[in-house]
Amino acid sequence: MRADKDKITALLKTARGQLDGILKMVEEDRYCMDISHQLMATEAILNKANKEILTAHLKGCVTGAKTDAEREEKVDELVAMLGRILK
């Protein structure tokens, strides 16, 4: 299974638009809490995109591995990534 490119692209473009808006807010010296709120919203969008990609990895790469060694390697990659995410 491959990640849905259209869905991920839309999420990333939305996040990019949010970041452009946040930069403008900073340049305009807008209220800190408003900026922080927008940063959290952008993080949520990026996390959603990452979830889509990691789900595709699990459902496609891990379950589609042809050998036990390849499957173990793919699981190890996923575990390492989760370790970085959940630091």
C-alpha positions in Angstrom: 0.0 0.0 0.0 1.3 3.4 -0.9 0.4 6.6 0.9 -2.3 8.7 -0.7 -0.2 11.3 -2.5 -3.2 13.6 -3.1 -4.2 13.6 0.6 -0.6 14.1 1.8 0.0 16.8 -0.8 -3.1 18.7 0.3 -2.1 18.4 4.0 1.4 19.7 3.3 0.2 22.6 1.1 -2.2 23.5 3.9 0.7 23.4 6.4 2.8 25.5 4.1 0.0 28.1 3.9 -0.3 28.1 7.7 3.4 28.7 8.0 3.2 31.6 5.6 0.5 33.0 7.7 2.4 32.5 10.9 5.5 34.3 9.4 3.2 37.2 8.5 1.8 37.2 12.1 5.4 37.4 13.5 6.4 40.2 11.1 3.3 42.1 12.2 4.1 41.5 15.9 0.7 39.8 16.5 -0.3 38.5 19.9 2.0 35.7 21.0 -0.9 33.3 22.0 -2.4 33.7 18.6 0.9 32.7 17.0 1.3 29.8 19.3 -2.2 28.6 18.5 -1.5 28.7 14.8 1.8 26.8 15.3 0.0 24.1 17.2 -2.6 23.8 14.3 0.3 23.5 11.8 1.9 20.8 13.9 -1.4 18.9 14.0 -1.6 19.0 10.2 2.0 17.8 9.8 1.4 15.0 12.4 -1.6 13.9 10.3 0.5 13.8 7.2 3.2 11.8 9.0 0.5 9.4 10.3 -0.6 8.8 6.8 2.9 8.0 5.7 3.7 5.8 8.6 0.4 3.9 8.2 1.3 3.3 4.5 4.7 2.0 5.6 3.2 -0.4 8.1 0.5 -1.6 5.8 2.6 -1.7 2.6 6.3 -2.0 3.4 6.2 -4.1 6.5 3.4 -6.5 5.6 4.6 -6.7 2.0 8.2 -7.7 2.9 9.2 -10.8 1.1 11.5 -12.2 3.8 11.5 -12.3 7.6 14.8 -10.3 7.6 13.3 -7.6 5.3 10.2 -7.4 7.5 12.4 -7.1 10.6 14.4 -4.3 9.0 11.1 -2.4 8.1 9.8 -2.9 11.7 13.1 -1.6 13.1 12.8 1.5 10.9 9.3 2.1 12.2 10.3 1.6 15.8 13.2 4.0 15.4 10.9 6.6 13.9 8.4 6.2 16.6 11.2 6.7 19.1 12.1 10.1 17.5 8.4 11.1 17.4 7.7 10.1 21.0 10.9 11.4 22.5 
